[in-house]
Amino acid sequence: MLNIALPKGRLGEKVYEMFEKSGFDCPSINEKNRKLIFENPEKQVRFFWVKPSDVSIYVERGAADIGVAGKDILLEYAPDVYELLDLNLGKCHMAVAAKKEMNPDDVKTLRVATKFVNIASDYYTKLGRDIDNIKLNGSIELAPILGLSDVIVDIVETGTTLRENDLEVKTTILPISARLIANKASFRFLNKEIEELTQNMKGQVAQDD
C-alpha cells in the first residue's frame, strides 16, 4: 500500500485533487469527519493529514512513502528525501521585510527575526553580511515594530499583513511552492507506482501552465 502524507488545509485539499485525477483516489477522504487516516484497499493507497511542516519528517523516516511539502521546509530542514516535482501550488516568496524608512545597508550587524534561521543564515552568508539571527515562532511582523529586529525573513503571499503593519518587502530571496517528495527506500521498492504517479501529476502541472 502506498502511504501518502498530505498537508492539512487548503493546499492539502488541492493536492488531493491532483492525486484523485491521477487515479489514486480515496472517496472516504471527502466525508465530513475528524479522521486523520483514509484508505482505499482497492487502489492500494492510504492518505493521512499532517501539519504541513511535519510532512517531510513523516516521509524522511518512512512513515509515508511520498508527501507534499513546501520548498521553504525542504530548504530550512534539509530532510534526506527525493524531491520529485514542483506542483506549482501554494506559490509565494521568501522575502526580507522591514519598516518603510529602514535601509538594511545602513546597519553593520543586521538583527534578523525569522522562523527560517537556516535560510536567513545562508542568504546573508552569501552576501557576506554579519547578522544576529533571532528565532521566533509566530507574529514575526511584531519584531521590527517593537524594535526587536531590524528586518524579518518570512514567507510573503499577498503582502497584506506587511502593509497593514507599515512594513514592506526590501528583497525577494526565492520563490516557494509545494513539492512532491519521496522516501528514498520507498522510491526504490515502489518505483513503478511512484513514477507513474509523478508522471500523471507532471501532466496536470503542464496543463495548468
N, C-alpha and C positions, 0 to 999 in steps of 0.2 A: 504494500500500500504506500502511495506517495503522500508524505506528510508535508503540508503547506502552511507556513506561518503568515497570517495576514495582519497588517497594522490596523488597529481599531480606528473607527472614524470614517469620514467621507472618502478619504483616499483608499482605505481598505475596501469600501463598497465599490468604488470604480475599478479597482484592481480585480476584485472577484468577478466583475462583469467580463473582464478580459479572459480570465480562466474559464468562465462559463462558455464564452464564444469559441474557446479553443477545444471544447469537448470535455473539459474537466469540471463538470457541474455537480452541484450538491444541493438539491431543492430544499432540504431542511434548513439551510442557512438563511433562507428568506422568511422563515417563520418568526413571529414576534415572541421571543423568549429571552432568557438570560443565559442560555447555554454558551459555552466557550468552544466546544468541540463538535464538529459536524462531519459525518461520514457518509460516503456513497459506496457501499461494498461492490455494487455492480461496476462502477468506474474505477474501483480500487484507489480512491482518493479520500484523504482526511484533511479538513481545514481546521485551523483554530485561530482565534483572535488573541493578539497580544499587544501590549503597549508598543507603539512604533519604535521607540529607542531600544526595545528588547529583542526585536526580530532577529538582528544579526547574532545575538547571543544564542538563541534557540537553534539557528542554522549552524553556526560555528561548532556548537557542542553536539550536534547530531540529533537533537530532539525534533528538528524539522529538516527535511531534505532540501527544500527550497523555501524562499520567502521574498518579501519585498521590503526594502529599507531605503531610506533617503541617502543621497550621496554625502550629506553632512555627517551622518552617523558613521558611514564607511571611512571617511577621511579622519574623523575625530578619534575613533576607537581602533581603526585598522584591524578588523576581525580577519581571521585566516579563512576566507571563503572565496569562491569564484564569483566574479561579477559578470553576469551573462548578457544583460540587456538593459539599455536605458528605455524605460517605459513611457517617457515623455509626459508623465503625470506629476502633479504636485510641484509644478515648476515655481521656483523662487530664486533668490540670490543670497549669498553670504556677503555681508557688507560691513564697512566701518561707518558708524554714525556718531554725531556729536551735536552740541549746540550750534546754532547757525553762525554765531560770531566766532566760534572756536577754529583755530587753524592748527591741526596736528603737527605741522612742521615747526611751529614756534616752541614746542616742548622738547627738551632733551631726552628725559626718560618718560615715555608715554605711559600713563596709567590706563590699562585696558580692562574693562569689565566684560565678562563673557561666560557663556556656558561651554564654549568651544575653545578651551585653552590650547589644545594641540594645534588646531587650525590657525588660531591667532599667533601662536609662537612661530609656527612655520612661515606664515606670511611675513611677519616683521623680521624674522631672521634673514629671509631672502632679500629684504630691503636694507639689511644692515642696521636696524634700529634697536635701541635699548628699550625694553618695556617692563612694566610692573604688571604682571598678569593677576587679575582679581577674579577668582571663580565665583560666579553667582548661579543660582538655580532657577530664578524667576524674576519677573519685573525688571529686566536688565535696563530698561529705559530710565529707571529712577536714578541709576548710578551717576550719570553726568549732571542731572538736575540737582542732586543733593551734594555734588562736589566729591563724590567717592572716586570717580574716574574722570579722565579727560575725554575718552571715547568709549564706545561699545563695539563689539564684534558680534553680530547676530544675524539671524535669518530675516530677510525682508521680503514680504509678498506684495503688498499694495503700498506700503509706506504710510498708511493712515495713522497707525499708533505713533509713529515718529512725528508726523505733522501735528497731531493733537497735543504732543508734549514739547513742541517747539524744537524738535531735533530734525536733522536732515542727513541724508546719505552723503558721506565725503568720498568714499571709494567703494566700488564693487569689487569684491575679491574673486568670486567664482559663481557660476550658475549651479543650482541644486535641482535635482529631480529624483523621482523614485526609480530604483534599480532592482531588477530581478537577480537574486543571488542564490548560490547553491553550496551545500556542504560538499567538501572535497571528496570524501569517501562515497557519498551518495551519488555524486556525479559519475563516478566510475561504475558503481553497481547498478544504477538506474539510468545509465547513459541514454538508452533509446527513448525512454519516456520523457526525460528532461530535455533532450534535444528536440523531440517532436513538439513539446510544449513551447520551447523557446522560439522555434521557427514559426509556430502559429501566432504567437504574441508579436513577433517581429513583423509579421504581415499586417497585423492590426495597427501597429505603430506607424508603419509606412502609409497606410490608408489615411490615418489622421493627419499626417504631414501634407 
